[in-house]
């Protein structure tokens, strides 16, 4: 049985968030704003099907996927890449691998206690 990610979460970002955005060539001003923002994730999970809404006062982002099924993701409003993405379970973590003009990018989400964490890789 997969972990239950359903709920509204105040996101705990990993320490490398600003470095991640810099590696994606996100401009200086946007990076400085983004690291100051509190982000809320609203996750609706039905087994391996997910609808994830990332909400902040700066911009919102929605992502829908099924674990184990590759999909095309347009990171519109973030860094505007078009990638093939695949989300898989690694134990209790959701892990996304993105393939595109720059491979081996992605993220991990996991829950510890009552907090949702995000680690982004470049």
N, C-alpha and C positions, 0 to 999 in steps of 0.2 A: 504494500500500500504506500503510495507516494505521500510526502509531507503535505500538509494542508497549508497553502499559502493564502487562502481566502482572507480578505480583510482590508482595512485601511491602515497603512503603515507610514510612520515618519521615518524616512530613509536615513540609515547610518552609512555614509560613504566611506570608502577605503581612503587611506592616506594618499594614494597616488592619483586622486581625481584630477588635480590641476595638471600634473604631468601627462596624464592620458589626453586631456583636451589639447594640450600643447602639441603632442605627437600627431593629433588629428588636424593640425593647422587651424585650430579655432583661434580667432583673433584675441589679442590681449584683453580688450575691454570686455568681451563676452566671457572670457575665462574668469576675470576678476568678479564680475557680477554673479556668475554661476556658483563659484565656491562659497559665496555669502548666502545663497538662497537655501531655505528649507524646502526640501522636496517631499511630497506625499505620494505614495504609491497606493493605488486602489487595484487590488487583484481579485479577479473572479476566476475561480478554478473549478473545472468540472472534470475530475480525473486527470487526464494528460492534456486537456484543452485549457488554454489560458487567454484571458483578456487582461492586459496590464495598462493602466493609465498612470502616467507620471505627471503630476500636477505641481506647478509653482507659479509664483506671481510673474515670472519672466516669460515662460512658454510651457505649453503642455504637449505631451507626446503619448500616442496610443499604439499598442502593439498586440496583435493577436497571433497565436501560434499553437501548434500541437506538438508536444514533446516527441522527438524522433522523426518528425516530418520536415524536410528542408523547405524553405520558403524564401521569397524575395522580399527584402526589407529596404525601404527607402527612409533613410534617417533624416527626413525632411524636418527642418527647424532645429536640428542638432548640428550635424556636420555635413548634411546633404550628400551622403554617399548612397549608392545603390549596391547592395551586397546580397549574396546568398547566405542565409543563416540557418543554422541547425541548433536546436536546443535539446539537450539530453540531461538525464539524471546522472549525477555522480554522487552516489550515496544519497544524502539528504539535500544536496545542492542542485540548483538548476544552473546548467552551464551552457552558454551560447558561444558557438564558434562562427565567425563571419568570414566569408571569402569574397574578395573583390579586388579592387586595384591595390589594396594593401591587405595581404592575408594575415591570418593568425591574430585577428582582433576579436574582441568579444567581451563577455562579462560573466560573472557568477553572482547568483543570489542565494542567500541562506538565512535561516532563522536561528537566532540564539536567544533563548528566553522569550521575551516579548518584543524583540527588535529584529527588523529585516536589514540585512547587510548587502552591500553591493561592492564587488571588486571588478574593476575594468582592466583589461589587458591590452597592451599595445604591441 
